[in-house]
């Protein structure tokens, strides 16, 4: 199937979130952004003001709570009434009028706001966000279904089609970021992450959206990540035509270093990777990530640290050669062969997962075959061990043993070991063979 990307409107950068990102990039900077959400309106406002005042070019984030993500808005309202803890902002329970008042004097052209949520069926969230005049959101029919939901993929695809059409129908542009490059956060080889990000972006475009970003999550090798980000940017340039798009990088989303030194080192690596790869926006993490929800000050510290490292890299960084593993060709093949399965992107995604043609390793959702497997090699590269039914060319000469439970645990802790133990003790790099 050949996807026809809709013609872009004459004023392609009317969305202030995207316009802010592009202005920053054109000035040689990097937009940094936290993942932050608080239940009470005054606390959420205070957090956003703290981020806006950081010594960094930052965008604001409103991360929603777990009840809101699954559309249990009555429980969110009850938690607000009783003062029970919520792990984010209950957008629907507060309502758009209260949210709009909370954002007065905070959000603007130089400080746009993005809602982050994790919902497979987000239509009520999108309605509230649109009514509250919020600039941007994120997710996707695959990336917010398979890891986080028991909803059938067909139901998620239908829901996200309606959500995209809701955003596209607004007089103002609303930005939508694919979360496809962050599937499960770890142990998903980069070619599949790149392919899923591009496929979700094409799904958004197919349903009328013109302002899009594509994501990628930092993995276990900066050289491989450079290759992946170059492949993502190349495919986006080829497939999204004249649409308004940019790339967002996530600081590592897996098992996080537990020491302050280790956590700041992995954040430093992601900030330098963002600059080396030409990435426009970086989602940061804090040293508190391994233990609890970060405070406002901890988020601000992480933003300022990332901004400082990025500026240093831009001035003094040394080029790092990417790997050359054919990652672009593999991702392009996954995109093209998926699109050939059905007349629309949504139908193609559903059919691809039903056939195991797309298969996220270690993902337990019932619509994912879970036959593919990955491993971290001796150089720290994330590689395919078993392709399942995916049309991947595999090297069967390595003679790898079947992955054990202990081997999986060790792989999950790869970056924790690398940045905690090695940075503190200076021992040789741990590797899994």
Buried (B, 14 or more C-beta within 10 A) or exposed (E): BEBEBBEBBEEBBBBBBBBBBBBBBEEEBBBBBBBBBBBBBEEBBBBBBBBBEBEBBBBBBBBBBBBBBBBBBEBBBEBBEEEEEBBBBBBBBBBBEEBBEBBEEBBBEEBBBBBBBBBBBBBBBBBBBBBBBBBBBBBBBBBBBBBBBEBBBBBBBBBBBEBBEBBBEEEEBBBBBBBBBBBBBBBBBBBBBBBBBBBBBBBBBBBBBBBBBBBBBBBBBBBBBBBBBBBBBBBBEEBBBEBBBBBBBBBBBBBBBBBEEBBBBBBBBBBBBBBBBEBBBBBBBBBBBBEEBBBBEBBBBBBBBBBBBBBBBBEEEEEEEBBEBBBBEBBBBBBEBBBEBBEBBBBBBBBBBBBBBBBBBBBEBEBBBBEBBBBBBEEBBBBBBBBBEBEBEEEEEEEBEEBEEEBBEBBBBBBBBBBBBBBEEEEEEBBBE
